[in-house]
Amino acid sequence: MRAFPTPSPSVGEEAFWLGGGDGHLLVQRCDECGTWQHPPAPLCNSCYAERLSPQPVSGRGTVHAFTINRHPWVDGLEVPYVLACVRLYEQDDLRLVTRLVGVDPADVTIGMAVNVRFEASGPYWIPVFAPSTRDDGHA
């Protein structure tokens, strides 16, 4: 299965799409109050500061919500596949919409522990998530 089409990042988004090349999920964080936010924005959503920078997160989270897509919307992307809203451990309201991999869609559950993986797409890296295993210490 291949990743979604190559992203076209706008200003401030490139670090998010490039971080996977080094194995890091980079998320914008306010340099003033420490609040994480995604997607990136020019101002902090919490304190309205203008000083924000991409910082690595653990890449660990849980499935907050999901849907199973059974329609072939993207050429070359095999169906069915799972689109999920993953809540990252760093902050309760820090969530990413992503694809789940390495799991039968029928086995996905709300609250399932997941870890980030990356799929290359042109010069960028698409963050996808797979179920945690006992080997990674997060099951």
Secondary structure as a PSIPRED ss2 file (coil, helix, strand):
# PSIPRED VFORMAT (PSIPRED V4.0)

   1 M C   1.000  0.000  0.000
   2 R C   1.000  0.000  0.000
   3 A C   1.000  0.000  0.000
   4 F C   1.000  0.000  0.000
   5 P C   1.000  0.000  0.000
   6 T C   1.000  0.000  0.000
   7 P C   1.000  0.000  0.000
   8 S C   1.000  0.000  0.000
   9 P C   1.000  0.000  0.000
  10 S C   1.000  0.000  0.000
  11 V C   1.000  0.000  0.000
  12 G C   1.000  0.000  0.000
  13 E C   1.000  0.000  0.000
  14 E H   0.000  1.000  0.000
  15 A H   0.000  1.000  0.000
  16 F H   0.000  1.000  0.000
  17 W H   0.000  1.000  0.000
  18 L H   0.000  1.000  0.000
  19 G H   0.000  1.000  0.000
  20 G H   0.000  1.000  0.000
  21 G H   0.000  1.000  0.000
  22 D H   0.000  1.000  0.000
  23 G C   1.000  0.000  0.000
  24 H C   1.000  0.000  0.000
  25 L E   0.000  0.000  1.000
  26 L E   0.000  0.000  1.000
  27 V E   0.000  0.000  1.000
  28 Q E   0.000  0.000  1.000
  29 R E   0.000  0.000  1.000
  30 C E   0.000  0.000  1.000
  31 D C   1.000  0.000  0.000
  32 E C   1.000  0.000  0.000
  33 C C   1.000  0.000  0.000
  34 G C   1.000  0.000  0.000
  35 T C   1.000  0.000  0.000
  36 W E   0.000  0.000  1.000
  37 Q E   0.000  0.000  1.000
  38 H C   1.000  0.000  0.000
  39 P C   1.000  0.000  0.000
  40 P C   1.000  0.000  0.000
  41 A C   1.000  0.000  0.000
  42 P C   1.000  0.000  0.000
  43 L C   1.000  0.000  0.000
  44 C C   1.000  0.000  0.000
  45 N C   1.000  0.000  0.000
  46 S C   1.000  0.000  0.000
  47 C C   1.000  0.000  0.000
  48 Y C   1.000  0.000  0.000
  49 A C   1.000  0.000  0.000
  50 E C   1.000  0.000  0.000
  51 R C   1.000  0.000  0.000
  52 L E   0.000  0.000  1.000
  53 S E   0.000  0.000  1.000
  54 P E   0.000  0.000  1.000
  55 Q E   0.000  0.000  1.000
  56 P E   0.000  0.000  1.000
  57 V E   0.000  0.000  1.000
  58 S C   1.000  0.000  0.000
  59 G C   1.000  0.000  0.000
  60 R E   0.000  0.000  1.000
  61 G E   0.000  0.000  1.000
  62 T E   0.000  0.000  1.000
  63 V E   0.000  0.000  1.000
  64 H E   0.000  0.000  1.000
  65 A E   0.000  0.000  1.000
  66 F E   0.000  0.000  1.000
  67 T E   0.000  0.000  1.000
  68 I E   0.000  0.000  1.000
  69 N E   0.000  0.000  1.000
  70 R C   1.000  0.000  0.000
  71 H C   1.000  0.000  0.000
  72 P C   1.000  0.000  0.000
  73 W C   1.000  0.000  0.000
  74 V C   1.000  0.000  0.000
  75 D C   1.000  0.000  0.000
  76 G C   1.000  0.000  0.000
  77 L C   1.000  0.000  0.000
  78 E C   1.000  0.000  0.000
  79 V C   1.000  0.000  0.000
  80 P C   1.000  0.000  0.000
  81 Y E   0.000  0.000  1.000
  82 V E   0.000  0.000  1.000
  83 L E   0.000  0.000  1.000
  84 A E   0.000  0.000  1.000
  85 C E   0.000  0.000  1.000
  86 V E   0.000  0.000  1.000
  87 R E   0.000  0.000  1.000
  88 L E   0.000  0.000  1.000
  89 Y C   1.000  0.000  0.000
  90 E C   1.000  0.000  0.000
  91 Q C   1.000  0.000  0.000
  92 D C   1.000  0.000  0.000
  93 D C   1.000  0.000  0.000
  94 L C   1.000  0.000  0.000
  95 R E   0.000  0.000  1.000
  96 L E   0.000  0.000  1.000
  97 V E   0.000  0.000  1.000
  98 T E   0.000  0.000  1.000
  99 R E   0.000  0.000  1.000
 100 L E   0.000  0.000  1.000
 101 V C   1.000  0.000  0.000
 102 G C   1.000  0.000  0.000
 103 V C   1.000  0.000  0.000
 104 D C   1.000  0.000  0.000
 105 P H   0.000  1.000  0.000
 106 A H   0.000  1.000  0.000
 107 D H   0.000  1.000  0.000
 108 V C   1.000  0.000  0.000
 109 T C   1.000  0.000  0.000
 110 I C   1.000  0.000  0.000
 111 G C   1.000  0.000  0.000
 112 M C   1.000  0.000  0.000
 113 A E   0.000  0.000  1.000
 114 V E   0.000  0.000  1.000
 115 N E   0.000  0.000  1.000
 116 V E   0.000  0.000  1.000
 117 R E   0.000  0.000  1.000
 118 F E   0.000  0.000  1.000
 119 E E   0.000  0.000  1.000
 120 A E   0.000  0.000  1.000
 121 S E   0.000  0.000  1.000
 122 G C   1.000  0.000  0.000
 123 P C   1.000  0.000  0.000
 124 Y E   0.000  0.000  1.000
 125 W E   0.000  0.000  1.000
 126 I E   0.000  0.000  1.000
 127 P E   0.000  0.000  1.000
 128 V E   0.000  0.000  1.000
 129 F E   0.000  0.000  1.000
 130 A E   0.000  0.000  1.000
 131 P E   0.000  0.000  1.000
 132 S C   1.000  0.000  0.000
 133 T C   1.000  0.000  0.000
 134 R H   0.000  1.000  0.000
 135 D H   0.000  1.000  0.000
 136 D H   0.000  1.000  0.000
 137 G C   1.000  0.000  0.000
 138 H C   1.000  0.000  0.000
 139 A C   1.000  0.000  0.000
